[in-house]
Amino acid sequence: MSSAMQKISRQFLSGVSVSKIDFTDVVHDLANSTFGETNQDTILSLTINHPLVVKYPLKVEYQQSFLRKLIKELEARGAEISGNLYERHVEILQCSNGEKVFRHFLLDDGSVITVRESISIISDGTTGLYIWQAAHVLINWCFNNRELLKNSSILELGSGVGLCGIAVSHLCSPQHYMFSDCHPAVMSALVENIKINSGEENPENESDLSLPSINDRVTWGGKLKDSKVSIVHLPWEDIIDEHLAPSIAPNFVIASDVVYDPCLFVPLSKTVKEFVNVGSQVILACTERNSGTLQEFLQKLESLHLKVDEDVSPEPSIIPVSDDWIVKVFRVSSA
């Protein structure tokens, strides 16, 4: 198997936009008159027919688009198309999405993170069931700083479907990782995704975190690799109103793509302030969809006497990052 085929496999499994997948480096092997059809069957086994996709399918429209582009590339070069490729294309065209769709992230050590997400950007009245690019950037930042995070306690605000926390627990070996959110559908997806990646259908539920004031907010607890993990129902307003930060007091508070709605800036900025006050290091990965909106939030932090430093953007060393959006990483501390 060539490295180019492996790259396409990783891109496909993680749901990289089909328009961004470049077949240039493999099309010769796929169109070769002697081994072309065999190689086409190989690329099929690494993508559409991959065991992960069979068990946890990607969005059908995405699979259709991928095969359509692959066949178009081959036909443009006058290649003999494998019958298996055409047959699978016809089968996929007749499919529809099931109840759930997934994405798969292959890591350099050979392990895989599988995450269920929503078919739509907005589902059940929330955007938290969709994987956003800022999570990819935050994962790469954490991986680059894994020695700093090792054996630490980490709280993630707005965990969504859990991709970041699952990856960080696997790659950075924190002692305790707390996923937090508040939407019921998101909390349910978090449990499902953690169970998938723990390798156990029903891992032991461990809810005793020795944090009495928030134990009633812990909806699930268990382990991922060597890290203790828990899911906490934690609206930002409750952190402020009930002064929960001192009880949790994590070494790090991290979040990705939580800066998008100005209506949430007050509770979010005050939440950040609460954790900075108890000594937590705060790391935010923010997508710059609108520079004015992002600046408004940063100014809100500064108005609370917080210092905001932009960190160096991490290289996409462990998980692919699309260049569709600019994502900036900030460290927040006391002014």
Buried (B, 14 or more C-beta within 10 A) or exposed (E): EEEBBEBBBBBBBBBBEBEEBEBEEBBBBBBBEEEBBEBBBBBBBBBBEBEBBEEBBBBBBBBBBBBBBBBEBBEEEEBEBBEBBEEBBEEBEEEEBEEEBBBBBBBEEEEBBBBBBBBEEEBBEBBBBBBBBBBBBBBBBBBBBBEEBEEBBBBBBBBBBBBBBBBBBBBBBBBBBBBBBBBEBBBBBBBBBBBBBBEEEEBEEBEEBEBEEBBEBBBBBBBBBEBBBBBBBBBBBBBBEEEBBEBBBBBBBBBBBBBBEEEBBBBBBBBBBBBBEBEBBBBBBBBBEEEEBBEEBBEBBBEBEBEBEEBEBBEBEBBBBEEEBBBBBBEBEEE
